[in-house]
């Protein structure tokens, strides 16, 4: 009994100590690894570069993330930590090149209201995209201030990418004692969510009200978290932006091991014993993830940097788990942009777009085979007869539209509340430069960082900013309640396969509409099913 009372006194003392720190004018927070000091501006406290796991260096390379070491005193948390190894000048970064890159990169960042009202605040955790080979939680467009202003704590994370994040080799598989191999980037995401569960209360957050949201590869990571038994209970809602599960999902472990073996042999490393593991871990990070890769090596990294079905973290492909209903029945927002077949290219005075699918219109139409005329007829009804416009629309739906609709049906069938959106807005300065909203455009609106779009940010209009506020209000409401509702917001109906309505965000506002071009989507889906590229609903 005495030991129990002493334990209660210790816990109460720790809570009071944390409360005193929180009430102080200096934003200092006590974590399970030590105290940190951040910055405060206009009612928002920000804590940058917080280590959530040990540096994945040396013997910890290609291992599951290990606990971060504790520190004494107050650690400075005013600067972002390093981004994970990658080329720092990828031209499609949404707000400019990264500043600091290092293999010691397992950091996260927290935005929170600087004053506590005693209530536990909802939490949003952002997973960046970048094809699993680029990106960082410290990219300038990921600013949590608008959410902190709305009473939400927002967290952005780094996770291992490229060959350092997704890499398999028979020697590493043999070494593993717990079956966790290959998907080190996904292991990092889970470790970050576990950090949130342990520590977010120190910032005033509610660890039982966590919304996981992300875009592109980050959204695909959310599908993996839905499917993974190791992530169960770590989040209660999800927002999937432009990244539905589909035919280009995780590869079998054996295929990933073959790629890893080929990479090792190119560097003179053979065999599958302990010496092979030592030699692999001795390779310089620059060899594994070059800062200035040649074109061939960039393509190789893109091909190799892919999640895999490892049998433990991912027992099956996420699409199969979702189709079979073997996922938590949590509320989900899912959606895509109106021109997912193109992506922004920055570097000049004005952003331009490039195709994600490097093919001519005739090549795209030719891939439709015997279904060419039926699909083209359906798409002409919506997009007109211009071949380039038709090809862009078909490529966009093949890449993202069909999968978004299919996943929405699977989620609804599994019993999850589902809300679907279509983002078709374009910033005023670039309207007319492209047919629709390219991949990644919605991020500026979701984070309220329109002014950070290179080349055009200073010329955004009140109309652009109004659409951004609307999206933030929907996202924030969903994080708080599990429903995208709110005063002054248009009603966003839940998705149902028999009544396919979604929220459409356009240059002039938002409205619930019938899902556009369902005839074309259904024909394209059937075509992909025949090719074995799409699971049957």
C-alpha positions as CSV (number, residue, x, y, z in Angstrom):
1,X,0.0,0.0,0.0
2,X,2.8,2.4,0.9
3,X,4.6,1.7,-2.4
4,X,1.3,2.4,-4.2
5,X,0.8,5.7,-2.4
6,X,4.3,6.8,-3.1
7,X,3.7,6.0,-6.8
8,X,0.6,8.2,-6.8
9,X,2.5,11.0,-5.1
10,X,5.3,10.7,-7.8
11,X,2.8,10.8,-10.7
12,X,0.9,13.8,-9.1
13,X,4.2,15.6,-8.7
14,X,5.2,14.9,-12.3
15,X,1.8,16.3,-13.5
16,X,2.1,19.4,-11.3
17,X,5.7,19.9,-12.6
18,X,4.5,19.6,-16.2
19,X,1.7,22.1,-15.5
20,X,4.1,24.6,-14.0
21,X,6.4,24.3,-17.0
22,X,3.4,24.8,-19.3
23,X,2.1,27.8,-17.4
24,X,5.5,29.5,-17.6
25,X,6.1,32.3,-20.0
26,X,8.9,30.3,-21.6
27,X,7.5,27.4,-23.7
28,X,9.2,24.5,-22.0
29,X,7.7,21.0,-22.1
30,X,8.8,17.9,-20.2
31,X,8.9,14.7,-22.4
32,X,9.7,11.2,-21.3
33,X,13.3,11.8,-22.6
34,X,13.8,15.3,-21.1
35,X,12.7,18.9,-21.3
36,X,12.6,20.9,-24.5
37,X,12.2,24.6,-25.1
38,X,10.5,25.9,-28.3
39,X,9.4,29.3,-29.6
40,X,6.1,31.2,-29.2
41,X,4.5,33.7,-31.6
42,X,1.0,35.1,-31.6
43,X,-0.4,32.4,-29.3
44,X,1.2,29.4,-31.0
45,X,4.1,27.5,-29.5
46,X,6.3,25.5,-31.9
47,X,8.8,22.8,-31.0
48,X,11.1,21.7,-33.8
49,X,13.6,18.9,-34.2
50,X,12.4,16.7,-31.4
51,X,14.1,13.2,-31.6
52,X,11.5,10.5,-31.4
53,X,13.9,7.6,-31.9
54,X,17.7,7.0,-31.7
55,X,19.8,8.1,-34.8
56,X,19.6,5.2,-37.3
57,X,23.3,5.1,-37.8
58,X,26.0,2.4,-37.8
59,X,24.6,-0.8,-36.4
60,X,21.1,0.7,-36.2
61,X,21.0,1.3,-40.0
62,X,18.3,-1.0,-41.5
63,X,16.9,-1.9,-38.1
64,X,13.6,-1.0,-36.4
65,X,13.8,2.4,-34.7
66,X,15.2,2.3,-31.2
67,X,14.3,4.5,-28.2
68,X,15.9,8.0,-28.1
69,X,18.4,8.6,-25.4
70,X,17.4,10.8,-22.5
71,X,19.1,14.2,-22.0
72,X,19.8,16.4,-19.0
73,X,18.7,20.1,-18.8
74,X,16.5,21.8,-21.4
75,X,17.1,20.8,-25.0
76,X,16.8,23.6,-27.6
77,X,13.8,22.8,-30.0
78,X,13.8,26.0,-32.0
79,X,15.4,24.6,-35.2
80,X,14.2,21.8,-37.5
81,X,16.3,18.6,-37.4
82,X,17.9,17.2,-40.5
83,X,15.9,15.7,-43.3
84,X,16.6,12.1,-44.3
85,X,19.1,11.5,-47.1
86,X,18.0,12.4,-50.6
87,X,18.8,14.8,-53.3
88,X,18.1,18.3,-51.9
89,X,17.2,19.8,-55.2
90,X,14.4,17.7,-56.4
91,X,12.5,20.2,-58.7
92,X,9.1,19.2,-57.6
93,X,9.5,20.1,-53.9
94,X,6.5,22.3,-53.2
95,X,8.3,25.2,-51.5
96,X,12.0,25.0,-52.3
97,X,15.0,22.9,-51.6
98,X,15.8,21.3,-48.2
99,X,18.5,22.9,-46.1
100,X,20.0,20.2,-43.9
101,X,20.2,16.5,-44.8
102,X,21.7,13.8,-42.7
103,X,21.2,10.1,-41.9
104,X,20.5,11.2,-38.3
105,X,17.0,12.4,-39.3
106,X,14.3,10.8,-37.0
107,X,12.8,14.1,-35.8
108,X,9.3,15.5,-35.5
109,X,7.9,19.0,-35.0
110,X,4.9,20.2,-32.9
111,X,2.6,23.2,-33.2
112,X,0.2,23.8,-30.3
113,X,-1.8,26.7,-28.7
114,X,0.7,28.3,-26.3
115,X,-1.9,28.6,-23.6
116,X,-3.8,25.7,-22.1
117,X,-7.5,25.9,-21.2
118,X,-7.3,22.6,-19.3
119,X,-9.1,20.6,-22.1
120,X,-7.3,17.8,-24.0
121,X,-6.8,19.0,-27.5
122,X,-7.3,16.9,-30.7
123,X,-4.1,15.9,-32.5
124,X,-3.2,15.8,-36.2
125,X,-0.1,13.9,-37.4
126,X,1.1,14.7,-41.0
127,X,3.0,12.2,-43.1
128,X,4.8,13.9,-46.1
129,X,4.8,12.5,-49.6
130,X,7.6,12.3,-52.1
131,X,7.4,8.8,-53.6
132,X,9.2,7.2,-50.7
133,X,12.5,8.7,-51.9
134,X,12.1,12.4,-51.2
135,X,10.4,14.8,-48.8
136,X,10.6,16.0,-45.2
137,X,8.3,17.0,-42.3
138,X,10.2,20.3,-42.2
139,X,9.2,21.4,-45.8
140,X,8.1,25.1,-45.6
141,X,4.6,24.5,-46.8
142,X,3.8,22.2,-43.8
143,X,2.9,24.9,-41.2
144,X,0.7,23.9,-38.3
145,X,-0.2,27.4,-37.3
146,X,-3.7,27.5,-38.8
147,X,-4.6,24.3,-36.9
148,X,-3.1,25.5,-33.6
149,X,-5.2,28.7,-34.1
150,X,-8.2,26.4,-34.2
151,X,-7.3,24.5,-31.0
152,X,-5.6,21.5,-32.6
153,X,-2.1,20.2,-32.0
154,X,-0.3,19.4,-35.2
155,X,2.7,17.1,-35.6
156,X,4.9,16.6,-38.7
157,X,7.4,13.8,-38.9
158,X,10.4,12.6,-40.8
159,X,10.8,8.9,-41.7
160,X,13.5,7.0,-43.5
161,X,13.1,7.1,-47.3
162,X,14.9,5.7,-50.4
163,X,17.1,2.7,-49.9
164,X,17.7,3.6,-46.2
165,X,14.0,3.4,-45.6
166,X,12.8,0.6,-47.8
167,X,15.4,-2.0,-48.4
168,X,15.6,-5.8,-48.1
169,X,18.4,-8.2,-48.5
170,X,18.5,-12.0,-47.5
171,X,21.3,-11.3,-45.1
172,X,19.2,-8.6,-43.2
173,X,16.2,-11.0,-43.2
174,X,18.3,-13.8,-41.7
175,X,19.7,-11.4,-39.1
176,X,16.2,-10.2,-37.9
177,X,15.0,-11.9,-34.8
178,X,11.5,-10.4,-34.8
179,X,10.6,-10.5,-38.4
180,X,10.6,-6.8,-38.8
181,X,12.5,-6.2,-42.1
182,X,12.4,-4.0,-45.1
183,X,9.8,-1.4,-44.2
184,X,12.0,0.7,-42.0
185,X,10.2,3.9,-43.0
186,X,6.9,2.5,-42.0
187,X,8.5,1.3,-38.7
188,X,9.5,5.0,-38.2
189,X,5.9,6.2,-38.7
190,X,4.7,3.7,-36.1
191,X,7.5,4.8,-33.7
192,X,6.4,8.4,-34.2
193,X,2.8,7.6,-33.4
194,X,3.9,5.7,-30.3
195,X,5.9,8.8,-29.3
196,X,2.7,10.9,-29.7
197,X,0.8,8.4,-27.5
198,X,3.4,8.8,-24.8
199,X,4.2,12.5,-25.0
200,X,1.4,14.5,-26.6
201,X,-0.3,14.9,-23.3
202,X,2.6,17.1,-22.1
203,X,1.6,19.6,-24.9
204,X,-2.1,19.5,-23.8
205,X,-3.0,16.9,-26.5
206,X,-5.4,14.0,-26.3
207,X,-3.6,10.7,-27.3
208,X,-7.0,9.1,-27.8
209,X,-8.0,11.6,-30.5
210,X,-5.4,11.4,-33.2
211,X,-6.0,12.0,-36.9
212,X,-3.4,10.7,-39.3
213,X,-3.2,12.6,-42.5
214,X,-0.9,12.7,-45.5
215,X,-0.5,13.1,-49.2
216,X,0.8,10.8,-52.0
217,X,3.3,8.4,-50.5
218,X,2.2,9.8,-47.1
219,X,-1.4,8.8,-47.9
220,X,-0.2,5.4,-49.0
221,X,1.5,5.1,-45.7
222,X,-1.8,5.7,-44.0
223,X,-3.3,2.8,-45.9
224,X,-0.4,0.7,-44.7
225,X,-1.1,1.9,-41.1
226,X,-4.8,0.9,-41.5
227,X,-3.7,-2.6,-42.7
228,X,-0.9,-3.1,-40.1
229,X,-1.6,-4.9,-36.8
230,X,1.4,-3.0,-35.3
231,X,-0.4,0.4,-35.8
232,X,-3.7,-0.7,-34.2
233,X,-5.1,1.9,-31.8
234,X,-2.4,4.5,-32.5
235,X,-4.8,6.8,-34.5
236,X,-8.6,7.2,-34.5
237,X,-9.2,9.1,-37.9
238,X,-7.5,9.3,-41.2
239,X,-7.3,11.8,-44.1
240,X,-6.0,10.2,-47.4
241,X,-5.0,12.9,-49.9
242,X,-4.1,11.6,-53.4
243,X,-2.7,8.2,-52.5
244,X,-5.2,5.4,-52.6
245,X,-4.1,1.8,-52.5
246,X,-3.9,0.2,-55.9
247,X,-2.0,-2.1,-58.3
248,X,1.3,-0.4,-57.6
249,X,1.3,-1.2,-54.0
250,X,3.9,-3.1,-51.9
251,X,5.9,-5.8,-53.7
252,X,6.6,-9.2,-52.2
253,X,9.6,-9.5,-49.8
254,X,11.4,-11.8,-52.2
255,X,11.2,-9.3,-55.0
256,X,12.6,-6.6,-52.7
257,X,15.4,-8.9,-51.6
258,X,16.3,-9.4,-55.2
259,X,16.7,-5.7,-55.7
260,X,18.7,-5.4,-52.6
261,X,21.0,-8.3,-53.7
262,X,21.6,-6.6,-57.0
263,X,22.4,-3.3,-55.3
264,X,24.9,-5.0,-52.9
265,X,26.6,-6.9,-55.8
266,X,27.1,-3.7,-57.7
267,X,29.2,-2.6,-54.8
268,X,31.1,-5.8,-54.5
269,X,29.1,-7.2,-51.6
270,X,28.0,-10.9,-52.0
271,X,26.6,-13.6,-49.8
272,X,23.9,-13.6,-47.1
273,X,25.9,-14.0,-43.9
274,X,26.9,-11.7,-41.0
275,X,29.8,-10.4,-43.0
276,X,27.5,-9.2,-45.7
277,X,25.4,-7.2,-43.2
278,X,28.6,-5.6,-41.8
279,X,29.7,-4.6,-45.3
280,X,26.3,-3.2,-46.2
281,X,26.2,-1.1,-43.0
282,X,29.7,0.2,-43.7
283,X,28.6,1.7,-47.0
284,X,28.7,5.5,-46.9
285,X,25.2,7.1,-46.9
286,X,26.1,8.9,-50.0
287,X,26.5,5.6,-51.8
288,X,23.1,4.4,-50.7
289,X,21.3,7.7,-51.1
290,X,23.4,10.0,-53.4
291,X,23.0,13.8,-52.8
292,X,23.6,14.4,-56.5
293,X,22.4,11.1,-58.2
294,X,22.9,10.5,-61.9
295,X,19.7,10.1,-63.9
296,X,20.1,6.3,-64.0
297,X,20.7,6.1,-60.2
298,X,17.7,8.3,-59.6
299,X,15.5,6.0,-61.6
300,X,17.0,3.0,-59.7
301,X,16.3,4.6,-56.3
302,X,12.7,5.4,-57.4
303,X,12.2,1.8,-58.5
304,X,13.8,0.3,-55.3
305,X,12.3,2.7,-52.7
306,X,9.0,0.9,-52.3
307,X,7.3,-0.7,-49.4
308,X,7.0,-4.5,-49.3
309,X,4.8,-7.2,-47.8
310,X,7.1,-8.3,-45.0
311,X,4.7,-10.7,-43.3
312,X,4.6,-8.9,-39.9
313,X,4.2,-5.1,-40.3
314,X,2.3,-5.7,-43.5
315,X,0.9,-9.3,-43.5
316,X,-0.9,-8.6,-46.8
317,X,-1.1,-5.7,-49.3
318,X,-3.2,-2.8,-47.9
319,X,-5.7,-3.1,-50.8
320,X,-6.4,-6.7,-49.8
321,X,-6.8,-5.8,-46.1
322,X,-9.2,-2.9,-46.9
323,X,-11.1,-4.9,-49.5
324,X,-11.7,-7.7,-46.9
325,X,-12.7,-5.3,-44.2
326,X,-9.7,-6.3,-42.0
327,X,-9.1,-2.7,-40.9
328,X,-10.3,-0.5,-38.0
329,X,-13.7,1.1,-38.8
330,X,-12.6,4.6,-38.2
331,X,-13.8,7.8,-40.0
332,X,-11.9,8.5,-43.2
333,X,-11.7,11.5,-45.6
334,X,-10.3,10.4,-49.0
335,X,-9.9,12.3,-52.2
336,X,-7.8,13.3,-55.2
337,X,-7.1,16.3,-57.4
338,X,-8.6,17.0,-60.8
339,X,-5.4,16.6,-62.8
340,X,-3.4,14.0,-60.9
341,X,-1.5,13.0,-64.0
342,X,0.6,16.1,-63.8
343,X,2.9,17.6,-61.1
344,X,4.3,21.0,-60.4
345,X,7.8,21.8,-61.6
346,X,9.5,24.7,-59.8
347,X,12.7,26.5,-60.5
348,X,11.7,29.3,-62.9
349,X,9.9,32.6,-62.4
350,X,6.6,30.7,-62.8
351,X,5.7,27.1,-61.9
352,X,4.9,24.8,-64.8
353,X,3.7,21.3,-64.9
354,X,5.1,18.0,-66.2
355,X,3.4,14.7,-66.8
356,X,3.8,11.9,-64.3
357,X,3.1,9.6,-67.1
358,X,5.7,10.2,-69.9
359,X,3.6,9.1,-72.8
360,X,1.9,10.7,-75.8
361,X,-1.9,10.8,-76.2
362,X,-1.7,8.0,-78.8
363,X,0.3,5.8,-76.4
364,X,-2.2,6.4,-73.6
365,X,-5.1,5.6,-75.9
366,X,-3.4,2.6,-77.2
367,X,-3.1,1.1,-73.7
368,X,-6.8,0.9,-73.6
369,X,-6.8,-2.0,-76.2
370,X,-10.3,-3.2,-77.1
371,X,-11.8,-0.8,-74.6
372,X,-10.5,2.3,-76.4
373,X,-13.6,3.5,-78.1
374,X,-16.0,2.9,-75.2
375,X,-13.7,4.7,-72.7
376,X,-13.0,7.6,-75.1
377,X,-16.7,8.1,-75.8
378,X,-17.4,8.4,-72.1
379,X,-14.6,10.8,-71.4
380,X,-15.5,13.0,-74.4
381,X,-18.9,13.6,-72.8
382,X,-17.1,15.3,-69.8
383,X,-13.8,16.6,-71.2
384,X,-14.5,17.4,-74.9
385,X,-12.6,16.1,-77.9
386,X,-9.1,17.6,-77.5
387,X,-6.8,14.6,-77.6
388,X,-4.2,16.0,-75.1
389,X,-7.0,16.9,-72.6
390,X,-8.6,13.5,-73.0
391,X,-5.2,11.8,-72.5
392,X,-4.5,13.8,-69.4
393,X,-7.9,13.0,-67.9
394,X,-7.6,9.3,-68.6
395,X,-4.0,9.2,-67.3
396,X,-5.1,11.0,-64.1
397,X,-8.0,8.6,-63.4
398,X,-5.8,5.6,-64.2
399,X,-3.2,6.9,-61.8
400,X,-5.5,8.1,-59.0
401,X,-9.2,8.5,-59.8
402,X,-10.2,4.9,-60.2
403,X,-8.3,3.9,-57.1
404,X,-9.8,6.6,-55.0
405,X,-13.3,5.6,-55.9
406,X,-12.5,1.9,-55.4
407,X,-11.0,2.5,-52.0
408,X,-14.0,4.6,-51.0
409,X,-16.3,1.7,-51.8
410,X,-14.2,-0.8,-49.9
411,X,-14.0,1.5,-46.9
412,X,-17.8,2.1,-46.9
413,X,-18.4,-1.6,-47.3
414,X,-16.2,-2.3,-44.3
415,X,-18.3,0.0,-42.2
416,X,-16.1,3.0,-42.0
417,X,-17.7,6.5,-42.2
418,X,-16.2,7.8,-45.5
419,X,-16.2,11.4,-46.8
420,X,-14.9,11.9,-50.4
421,X,-13.6,15.1,-51.9
422,X,-12.4,16.2,-55.4
423,X,-10.0,19.2,-55.4
424,X,-10.2,21.2,-58.6
425,X,-9.0,24.6,-57.4
426,X,-6.0,26.5,-59.0
427,X,-4.3,29.5,-57.5
428,X,-5.3,32.7,-59.3
429,X,-1.8,33.5,-60.7
430,X,-1.6,30.1,-62.6
431,X,-5.2,29.7,-63.8
432,X,-5.3,28.9,-67.4
433,X,-1.8,27.4,-67.3
434,X,-3.1,23.9,-66.9
435,X,-6.4,22.0,-67.2
436,X,-6.9,21.3,-63.5
437,X,-5.3,20.9,-60.1
438,X,-2.0,18.9,-60.4
439,X,-0.8,16.4,-57.9
440,X,0.0,18.1,-54.6
441,X,-1.8,21.4,-55.2
442,X,-4.2,20.9,-52.4
443,X,-1.4,20.9,-49.8
444,X,-1.0,24.7,-50.0
445,X,-4.7,25.1,-49.2
446,X,-4.8,22.4,-46.5
447,X,-1.9,24.1,-44.6
448,X,-2.8,27.7,-45.5
449,X,0.6,28.3,-47.1
450,X,-0.5,29.7,-50.4
451,X,2.1,32.5,-50.2
452,X,4.9,29.8,-50.1
453,X,4.1,28.5,-53.6
454,X,7.3,29.5,-55.5
455,X,7.0,32.1,-58.1
456,X,3.3,33.0,-57.4
457,X,2.8,33.1,-53.7
458,X,2.8,36.9,-53.3
459,X,0.1,37.2,-56.0
460,X,-2.6,35.0,-54.3
461,X,-6.0,36.6,-53.9
462,X,-8.7,36.8,-51.3
463,X,-10.6,34.1,-53.3
464,X,-7.6,31.7,-53.0
465,X,-7.3,32.4,-49.3
466,X,-11.1,31.9,-48.7
467,X,-10.9,28.4,-50.3
468,X,-7.9,27.6,-48.1
469,X,-9.8,28.6,-44.9
470,X,-12.7,26.5,-46.0
471,X,-10.5,23.4,-46.4
472,X,-8.7,24.0,-43.1
473,X,-12.1,24.4,-41.3
474,X,-13.3,21.1,-42.8
475,X,-10.1,19.3,-41.9
476,X,-10.1,20.7,-38.4
477,X,-13.7,19.9,-37.7
478,X,-13.0,16.3,-38.9
479,X,-10.0,16.0,-36.5
480,X,-12.2,17.2,-33.6
481,X,-15.4,15.3,-34.2
482,X,-14.9,12.7,-37.0
483,X,-17.2,14.6,-39.3
484,X,-16.4,17.5,-41.7
485,X,-19.1,19.9,-40.5
486,X,-19.1,23.4,-39.1
487,X,-20.9,26.7,-39.0
488,X,-20.9,28.3,-42.4
489,X,-19.7,25.2,-44.2
490,X,-21.7,23.4,-46.9
491,X,-23.0,20.0,-45.8
492,X,-20.6,17.3,-46.8
493,X,-22.6,14.0,-47.2
494,X,-21.0,10.7,-46.2
495,X,-20.1,8.6,-49.2
496,X,-22.3,5.7,-50.2
497,X,-21.8,3.4,-53.3
498,X,-25.5,3.8,-54.2
499,X,-25.4,7.6,-54.0
500,X,-22.0,8.7,-55.0
501,X,-21.7,12.3,-53.8
502,X,-18.5,14.1,-52.8
503,X,-17.4,17.5,-51.8
504,X,-15.9,19.4,-54.7
505,X,-13.4,22.3,-54.0
506,X,-13.1,24.7,-56.9
507,X,-11.8,28.2,-57.5
508,X,-15.1,29.7,-56.5
509,X,-15.8,27.7,-53.3
510,X,-17.1,24.2,-52.3
511,X,-20.3,22.2,-52.9
512,X,-21.5,18.7,-52.6
513,X,-22.0,17.2,-56.1
514,X,-22.5,13.9,-57.8
515,X,-19.2,12.2,-58.5
516,X,-18.1,13.4,-61.9
517,X,-17.6,11.0,-64.8
518,X,-18.7,7.8,-63.0
519,X,-19.4,6.2,-66.4
520,X,-15.8,6.7,-67.6
521,X,-14.4,5.7,-64.2
522,X,-16.4,2.4,-64.3
523,X,-15.3,1.6,-67.8
524,X,-11.7,2.3,-66.9
525,X,-12.0,0.3,-63.8
526,X,-13.4,-2.7,-65.7
527,X,-10.5,-2.3,-68.2
528,X,-7.9,-2.4,-65.4
529,X,-9.7,-5.4,-63.8
530,X,-9.3,-7.4,-67.1
531,X,-5.6,-6.6,-67.1
532,X,-5.3,-7.8,-63.5
533,X,-4.3,-4.3,-62.5
534,X,-7.3,-3.6,-60.2
535,X,-9.0,-5.8,-57.6
536,X,-12.6,-6.5,-58.0
537,X,-15.0,-4.7,-55.7
